[in-house]
Amino acid sequence: MAQDAVVYEARDGVAVVTLNRPDNRNSMTQDLLRAFRNVLQQVNAQSPRCLVITGRGSCFCAGADVRESLQAGSDDLLPHERSMLMYEPFLSVLDVSVPVVAAINGHAVGGGFGLALLADIRVGNVSAKYGANFVRLGIHSGMGISHTLPLLVGAAAAAEMLLTGGLIDGERAHRLGILNHAVPADEVMPVAENIARQIASAAPIPVRTIKQTLSSSRRAAIRDAARREAQLQAETLQTADAKEGMSALLEKRPPSFLGH
């Protein structure tokens, strides 16, 4: 029997959601995205006191699977609507009413990096790589990263990361404020669960209201940014450079972009 693409566990008031496609670097395949959306609905229905999101294997999430279409949905939808539809399952983290801790066990890149940025608190593998490599693929960023990243690191550092598409290690991610804690791989989950247990042991009503206060304006702004990005991402996906970027990634070679 095939294993679930996303695994859900709950104990002592803490829910743990695990991306469970390690052989595919927990990439954003349609089956993983559907499973993630369904599991978050389960989390909201059961109403734990804290949620931890993590991945299995060497990657937290490597972003889109370029072997699949980067746009979901039927041909009845406009291109930017299909782009947005792909990101919506991860964006549903914004609708979780309790604090969310990202236990970033391994590399978090592209959409996976965007997922990590949606959490309230991030504990990361100090040896992992982090970043938004969209320009290396010839496409515009997505999932509201152009909004969430500058809030954490400032405009200049965000511009450098987004415009170069370069990846940074956990130590720099911690210095920039992306990670609350940068620890060895085997300490990521224990540290994240310890934070989650502390949250779960606090008075639940003020925890929820503080979460609401912190995130009320942020939710709308991130979704607005994601919709703007979806329009631009859909346009850039039609370019020759996007085709070159995807091919180069699959062929494990540097891309050669021509600007069309």
C-alpha positions in Angstrom: 0.0 0.0 0.0 1.3 3.4 -0.9 2.1 5.7 2.0 0.1 8.9 2.5 1.7 11.9 0.8 1.1 13.9 4.1 0.9 12.3 7.5 -1.1 13.8 10.4 -0.5 13.0 14.1 -1.8 14.7 17.3 -0.6 14.3 20.8 -0.8 16.4 24.0 -2.4 19.3 22.2 0.2 19.4 19.4 -0.6 18.5 15.9 2.3 17.4 13.6 1.9 17.5 9.8 4.6 15.7 7.9 5.3 16.0 4.1 5.9 12.4 3.2 7.4 12.2 -0.2 11.1 12.1 0.6 12.1 10.3 -2.6 10.7 13.3 -4.5 12.1 15.9 -2.1 8.6 16.6 -0.8 8.0 18.5 -4.0 4.7 20.2 -4.7 3.1 17.4 -6.7 -0.7 17.4 -7.1 -1.1 14.4 -4.8 1.0 16.1 -2.0 -0.9 19.4 -2.4 -4.3 17.7 -2.2 -3.3 15.7 0.8 -1.9 18.8 2.5 -5.1 20.8 2.0 -7.2 17.8 3.3 -4.9 17.4 6.4 -5.1 21.1 7.3 -8.9 20.8 7.1 -8.6 18.0 9.7 -6.3 20.2 11.8 -8.8 23.0 11.8 -11.7 20.6 12.7 -9.8 19.1 15.6 -8.5 22.4 16.9 -5.2 21.5 18.6 -3.3 24.1 20.6 -0.3 24.3 18.2 0.7 22.9 14.8 4.1 21.7 13.7 4.8 21.3 10.0 7.8 19.3 8.9 9.1 17.0 6.1 10.6 13.5 5.9 14.0 13.0 4.4 16.7 15.5 3.3 14.3 18.2 2.1 11.6 20.1 3.9 10.2 20.9 0.5 12.0 21.5 -2.7 9.2 23.5 -4.2 7.4 22.7 -7.5 8.1 19.5 -9.3 9.2 20.8 -12.7 8.4 17.4 -14.2 4.7 18.2 -13.6 2.8 21.2 -14.8 3.4 24.2 -12.7 -0.2 25.2 -13.1 -3.1 23.2 -11.7 -6.8 23.0 -12.7 -8.8 22.8 -15.9 -8.4 24.7 -19.1 -11.5 26.6 -18.1 -9.3 28.6 -15.7 -7.1 31.5 -16.8 -3.3 30.9 -16.6 -2.9 33.1 -13.5 -5.9 31.3 -11.8 -4.1 28.0 -12.4 -0.9 29.4 -10.9 -2.8 30.6 -7.8 -4.6 27.3 -7.5 -1.3 25.5 -7.2 -0.2 27.6 -4.3 -3.6 27.7 -2.5 -3.1 24.4 -0.5 0.1 25.8 1.1 -1.5 29.2 1.6 -4.2 27.6 3.6 -1.6 27.6 6.5 -2.7 31.3 6.8 -6.2 30.0 7.9 -4.9 27.9 10.8 -6.2 29.5 14.0 -3.4 28.3 16.3 0.3 29.0 16.2 2.3 27.2 13.5 5.9 26.1 14.0 7.9 25.0 10.9 10.4 22.3 11.7 12.6 22.7 8.6 14.4 19.3 8.6 16.2 20.0 5.3 16.4 22.1 2.2 13.5 24.6 1.7 13.5 26.1 -1.8 11.1 27.9 -4.0 7.5 27.1 -2.9 8.9 25.1 0.0 10.7 28.2 1.2 7.4 30.1 0.8 5.7 27.5 3.0 8.2 27.9 5.7 7.7 31.7 5.6 4.0 31.2 6.3 4.7 29.7 9.7 4.8 31.9 12.9 8.0 30.3 14.2 10.8 28.5 12.2 13.3 26.0 13.5 15.8 25.1 10.7 18.6 22.6 9.9 21.7 24.7 10.1 23.2 22.7 7.2 20.3 23.0 4.8 19.8 25.5 2.0 17.1 28.1 1.9 15.9 30.5 -0.8 13.7 31.5 -3.6 15.4 30.4 -6.9 12.6 31.4 -9.2 14.7 33.6 -11.4 17.1 30.6 -11.9 14.0 28.9 -13.5 13.1 31.9 -15.6 9.9 32.7 -13.8 8.5 35.2 -11.3 8.3 34.3 -7.6 5.0 33.0 -6.2 3.1 32.2 -3.0 3.5 35.7 -1.6 7.2 35.5 -1.0 7.7 39.0 -2.3 5.7 40.1 0.7 6.7 37.7 3.4 10.5 37.7 2.8 11.1 41.5 3.1 9.1 41.6 6.4 11.6 39.2 7.9 14.9 40.3 6.3 14.4 43.8 5.1 14.0 45.1 1.5 17.7 45.0 0.5 18.4 41.4 1.7 15.1 40.3 0.2 16.0 41.9 -3.1 19.4 40.2 -3.2 17.8 36.8 -2.5 15.0 37.2 -5.0 16.9 38.8 -7.8 19.9 36.4 -7.7 17.9 33.3 -6.9 20.8 32.3 -4.7 20.5 29.9 -1.7 21.8 30.6 1.8 22.7 28.2 4.6 21.1 28.0 8.0 23.5 30.2 9.8 22.9 33.1 7.4 19.1 32.4 7.5 19.3 32.7 11.3 21.3 35.9 11.1 18.8 37.5 8.7 15.9 36.6 10.9 14.4 33.8 8.7 15.0 31.2 11.3 14.3 31.6 15.0 16.7 28.7 15.7 19.3 27.1 13.4 20.3 23.7 14.8 21.8 20.4 13.7 19.4 18.2 11.7 18.7 15.8 14.5 17.7 18.6 16.8 15.3 20.3 14.5 12.2 18.3 15.5 13.0 18.2 19.3 13.5 22.0 19.4 10.3 22.6 17.4 8.3 20.2 19.5 9.6 21.8 22.7 8.4 25.2 21.5 5.1 23.7 20.4 4.6 22.1 23.9 5.3 25.4 25.6 2.7 27.1 23.4 0.3 24.2 24.1 0.7 24.5 27.8 -0.1 28.2 27.8 -3.6 29.6 28.2 -5.3 28.7 24.9 -7.6 31.7 24.6 -4.9 34.4 24.7 -2.7 32.3 22.6 -5.3 32.2 19.9 -6.2 35.9 20.2 -2.5 36.9 20.1 -2.1 34.7 17.0 -5.1 36.5 15.5 -3.7 39.9 16.3 -0.3 39.1 14.8 -1.7 37.6 11.6 -5.0 39.4 10.9 -3.6 42.0 8.5 -0.7 39.7 7.3 -3.1 37.1 5.9 -4.8 39.5 3.5 -1.6 41.1 2.4 0.1 37.8 1.7 -2.9 36.6 -0.4 -2.9 39.9 -2.3 0.8 39.5 -3.1 0.3 35.9 -4.1 -2.5 36.9 -6.6 -0.2 39.6 -8.1 2.6 37.1 -8.3 0.4 34.5 -9.9 -0.4 36.9 -12.8 3.3 37.6 -13.4 4.3 34.0 -12.9 1.7 32.9 -15.5 3.2 35.4 -18.0 6.8 34.4 -17.4 5.9 30.7 -17.7 5.1 31.3 -21.4 8.6 32.6 -22.2 11.5 30.7 -23.8 13.6 31.5 -20.8 11.2 29.6 -18.5 11.5 26.5 -20.8 15.3 26.9 -20.7 15.3 27.2 -16.9 13.2 24.0 -16.4 15.3 22.1 -18.9 18.6 23.2 -17.3 17.3 22.1 -13.9 16.3 18.7 -15.1 19.6 18.3 -17.0 21.6 19.6 -14.0 23.4 22.3 -16.0 23.6 26.1 -15.8 20.8 27.9 -17.6 21.5 30.2 -20.6 18.8 32.9 -20.6 18.3 35.1 -23.6 15.6 37.5 -22.3 12.6 36.3 -24.4 
